[in-house]
């Protein structure tokens, strides 16, 4: 059986939480970058969406199944190393997501940093992103998978038990 990915590290901030989730992906940085930024790739592991690849560019990701639509802008942009945008829309609180890609011998070290307000459930967010990172890894292998609900539920319980209060 395949080894489960390590849990992300959650830190309590003055105004919320920050989580860092890391994965080693056996693909070059350009391939991973395309998965994070190109519409035909996003829909294989996250949701249908578009990202204008420039500082201040529009980000739109449509989670039709849940009714959630993300409409944001790029906050940081340094291709193919870093892209950051908020995981929120309109007047909602900022929920920055920062994707960092570092080339390594085995492929690419991906680090996702998620920041949430204190009023939101960091365990749920981490478990959801963990599940989507599983989907990303599968899509990179050319075998996209559906959202792994059992994996998500297990990770949510684990994050909930380990998160800082």
N, C-alpha and C positions, 0 to 999 in steps of 0.2 A: 504494500500500500504506500502511496506517495506521502511524503512528509508534509505536514501542515505548515503553512507560512507562519513566521513568528508574529506575535501580537505587536501592534503598534504601541508606542510609548505615549501616555497621556500625561500632560502637565497642567496643573491648575494655574491660571493667570488671575490677575486682579479683577479682570472683567469677563472671565470665561475660562475656556479650555483650549489647549493646543494639543493636537495629536500628530505624531509622525509615524507613517506606515512606510516600510521599505520592502522592496523586492529586488532580487537579482533575476533579470530576464535574459535568456539566452539568445538575444537578438541584438543587432547593432543599434546604436542610438538613433540613426535616421529612421529605421523601421518603427521603433517605439514612438518617436516624435510624430510620424504620420498617423499612428493609431490614436494619439492624443489630440490631433488637430484636424484631420481630414473628415469631412461629413460621411463618406462611404465607410470609413473605419469606425468612427464614433458609434454608429448604430449597431456595430457588431458586439460591443462590450459595455456601452453606457446607455445611450438613447439617441434617437435622431437629433441632429443638431448641426449648427454651423458656428464657426469661429473666424472672425476677421483677423487675420494674422498680422497684427500691428499694434503698437501701444495705443490703448484707448479703443481698440476694435470691439465690435459687438460680439457677444457670446449669447447664443440661444440654444438651449437644450430642452427638448420636450419629452417629459416622462408621461406620455398619454395615459398609461395604465393607472397612474396615481393621481392624475389631474394636475401635476406640478409642472410648471414651465419656468425655467431659469432664463432670465433676461438680464444680462450683466455686461460689463466691459472688462477688457484686459487691463490689469493693474501693473504687471511686469511682463516683459517680453524680451527674451534673449535666445533666439532659435539657434540650434536645436537643444539648448541646455535648460531653459527655464521658461515656464509660462504660468502666470498667476491671474486668477479672476475670482470674483465672488460667486458663491453658490447661493445666490438670492436674487430676488426681483424687486423692482420698484422701491417702495418705502421700507421693505424688510430690513432687519439688521444685516450688516455685512458678515459674511461667512467665507472668508478668503480660503481658496484652495491654491496651493503652490506645488506644481509638478517640477521636479528637478531630475535631470538625466545626466549621469556621469558614465562615460565609457570605461569598462573594466575588461580584464582578460576574458571573463566568462560571457561578456555581452554588454549589458547595461545595468547599472545600479539606478533604480527608480526610487525616489523618495517623494512621498506625498505628505505635505503638511496641511492640516485642516485646523482652522480656528473657528470656534463657535462661542456665542454669548453664553453666560452662566445659566440662563433660563432654558437652555436647550439640552437635549440628551446626547452627550458625546459618545456614550456606549452605542447607541443606535447608529449614529453617523459613522463611527469606526467600523462597526459590523457591516454596514452597507457598503462602505468603500472597500473593505476587505473582500466582500463578495464580488464587487465590480473588478477588483484587481485580479481575482481568479478568472473572471470572464475575459479580461484583457490578455492574460497569459495564454488562455485557450485560443483566442482570436489570433494572436501572433503565430500560433502553431497551425493556423488554417482550419481549426475545428471550433468555431464559435459555439458557446453553450448558453442555455437559458439561465436566468438569475438563479443561483444555487440557494434556495430558501432554507434548506436544512443547515447548510454551512453558515448562513447568515444568523439563524436563530441560535446555533451553538456559540458562535463568536459573540453575539450580543450578550448572552448570559456571562461569558468569560470576561468581556470588557466591563460589564456592569459590576461584577464582583471585584474587579481590580482597579477601577477608576478612582482617582483622588476625590475625596468628599469636599 
